[in-house]
Amino acid sequence: MSALRRVVIGADTHLDTNHLAVLTDTGKPLADAEFPTSPAGYDDAVRWAQSLGTICIAGVEGTSSYGAGLTRVLQAAGIEVAEVSRPDRAARGRRGKSDPLDAYAAARAALAGDRLAVPKDEHTTALRALLSARRSAVKAHTAATNQLHALLVTAPAELRERYRRHHITALVAALAQCRPATQGDPTSAAVLTAAKALAQRVKFLEQQRQDLTAQLDGLVGQINPALRAAYGVGPHTAAQLLVTAGTNPHRLRSEASFAALCGAAPVPASSGTITRHRLSRGGDRAANNALYRIALVRMSSHSQTRDYVERQVTKGRTKKEILRLLKRAIAREVFRLLTRPGPVDDYRDLRAARQAKNLTLAAVAQHFGVPIITISRLERGHQRNDTLANHYRQWLTAA
């Protein structure tokens, strides 16, 4: 009889244990049990749930955190998994809180289809891990650099005068190779020892940042080359947008929902006869910051965006208002690239053709009136500009 019964399961996930609850497809509670968060525990949980009937859907809390392991095992078993939101405070206040209650609430949410989301796939986990490590390296690099500057402010006068004129790159290089033992003054030797340790830490963290950025670039290029090639989208910016949206684009219902997810959609704030919108302060702020970085890059060097900004300025809009408009438009573009990525033109022939003509990057940049770095990034495939690439290719052919 249990084999013919259709059931829905819910899971309340934690660091060490997962609590599962099972409902019939009519909402009747059947059983609940607790399992450890280990490979054997995940397998036992799936077998136990399958013994109670055919599983229609599983509602799991935290599919990208504590519930990630259970989610992978359920999906490997061919079971549809939906991410459920935690019950709101008012509901918990009425019925109380415990692991069984939360597990049954997750099962009921999955059965009712209430606020469900599709779990993100494993590519998102890989991107999140690299992005988190890179963000940590950048933060630690900034902290070490600030400490180094602060240390030199209170250093003995001889040391302060020796290093105060150095740019940060030259300062780190000089301090990383200094020899504190040559100092006769114990205070100077101690300060120089601390400064050397900080400088070596800065160099290590900078190298780590570069390595992680290169790995992110390769992974993003494999997952969605069109997004990576979009103007103003760097490796960590593309990675953040993919982490926010998930690398399985069917999760996204519409470009408006993606804009709201990124905190770039205006929020209605109308009342009575007054119709207005206010700035959204919700959504994923890291994704909002990624859209902001793209907007700044395009405002500084993208001709179409600069023309748009000039038109908006003549209408009396402020820089903040223009940035909000740009972020909303960029969110629309990113949604298309996430859900319907188009083919990316291969620019690798440009460098070989230029070298065959004995032309330098400077000569090409001067001809098209763009910075040298633009031509270099275009040839390496780090920047997408189909119009410039086509004109460049035609010019090389004619030359």
Secondary structure by P-SEA (a helix, b strand, c coil): ccccccbbbbbbccccbbbbbbbcccccccccccccccaaaaaaaaaaaaaaccccbbbbccccccaaaaaaaaaaabbbbbbbccccaaaaaaccccaaaaaaaaaaaaaaccbbbbbbcaaaaaaaaaaaaaaaaaaaaaaaaaaaaaaaaaccaaaaaacccccaaaaaaaaaaccccccccaaaaaaaaaaaaaaaaaaaaaaaaaaaaaaaaaaaaaacccccccccccaaaaaaaaaaacccccccccaaaaaaaaccbbbbbcccccccccccccccaaaaaaaaaaaaaaacccaaaaaaaaaaaaacccaaaaaaaaaaaaaaaaaaaaccccccccccaaaaaaaaacccaaaaaaaacccaaaaaaaaacccccaaaaaaaaaaaaac
